[in-house]
Amino acid sequence: MVSDEHLKMTDPGLALLNMLEEEHIGQIRKIHRGRMLCWQGDPVECIYAIRSGAVKAFSTSADGKTYTYGVIGPGGVVGVTSHLLGSNHEMQAEALEDVEVIAIQPIEFERLLAVNPCFSLLVMRKLAEGLSSLASKARDFGLLDVQQRLKHRLVELAREHGVITEKGIRIALDITHEEIGALVAANRSTITSFLNELERQGYLWKEGRHLVIIPPEHIEILDNLNQAVVDGSEEDARNWAGKAIENNVDAVKALDALCNGMKLVDRMFNRDEIDLSDVILSAFAMKSAIPTIEAEIEQSGKEMSSIGTIVIGTVTGDIHDIGRTLVAMLLKARGFDIVDLGNNVSISDFVEAVRKHKPDILAMSSLMTTGRQEQIEVIRALVDAGLRDAVKVIVGGSAITQELSQQMGADGYEPTAHRAVELAWRLTHSE
């Protein structure tokens, strides 16, 4: 009788595998890459415990469509459910690489269930684990979009088949984009597009034929940073920014996560899915997390890519903060480096900021009619300082019109935050 020490192991599949090897139960077989362990609809002639390598479990519908249930690694079992139900194989199992299995005859499997309580309990735990995994996948298909499902499956593959390297976790499987697509119910071209996007965001990269992803706990933090901006939660944004630093998440990736959240909010607003008040909340959530992230970037000495630098502020006598913050965060999300001077900014402070930071654009805002004259004076001061030709000036706020902006000598004016971002883009890409 096998000791119940196996029951103390965390992974029931590996415990079951150890038990079989210690008792010399079953026959070890080698299955070459691309060969089938079993075919859908065939009777169960053997139950397989995966000893090494990886097996793809999938089924094919009558019209030829394929659904992949998962990739089974060491400790996984094939054929148990069908045998216990007295049915033929419900799925096919193909070796993704050279595989070693322990093949158990059904009669021997039943004998072990009858005489060995530890074996029976481990089998039940393994079946329960599989059921839980299928339930999780079903929830994913119901609640998540393709990119989110892809990210979940990559994390799952990394945890089950990953090799820890200095920079990330290498998924030690020679798996194609088409096979990944079958895991998340998406076609190959869609998977290729999303993998490229995740690579651009720094979540993964390629090493030869293998994918390498950043640690799953880092992905979770980045996703929560992104979601905090979408939800417009300043508290969550600050908390996740702190956790990013505590857990050594790449600060540049953390800033990208904030920006991507703001980009999503902007797209949702343009599709009339959310109100302006939601966009404002998201802008303040992003703003609350940025100081923590940017301080870490500065300390690390990393250089940020930027499409241009913009100094932005609200003129003297005006303490309104919402509009300027919204514009600043949308500009940050678009890829600009932002120097936010805040509100009630003096003429001399604007001029000094232009001299110090050498921005591509100076953006001034005012909601009060008295602010019109302040904006005029700032432009005059830039002329007197010999800085006017070195910077584009854009103005905004409810107190300004297109005609007034032209009269004061500004280079541009837009009445809304979104259009102000487009104006900044045009001015920095006009040559």
Secondary structure, DSSP 8 states (H G I E B T S, - for coil): ---GGGGGSS-HHHHHHHHHHHTT-SEEEEE-TT-EEE-TTS----EEEEEES-EEEEEE-TTS-EEEEEEE-TT-EESHHHHHHT---SSEEEESS-EEEEEE-HHHHHHHHHH-HHHHHHHHHHHHHHHHHHHHHHHHHHH--HHHHHHHHHHHHHHHHEEE-SSSEEE-----HHHHHHHHT--HHHHHHHHHHHHHTTSEEEETTEEEE--HHHHHHHHHHHHHHHHT-HHHHHHHHHHHHHTT--HHHHHHHHHHHHHHHHHHHHTTSS-HHHHHHHHHHHHHHHHHHHHHHHHHT-----S-EEEEEEBTT----HHHHHHHHHHHHHT-EEEE--SSB-HHHHHHHHHHH--SEEEEE-SSTHHHHHHHHHHHHHHHTT-GGGSEEEEESTT--HHHHHHTT-SEE-SSHHHHHHHHHHHHT--
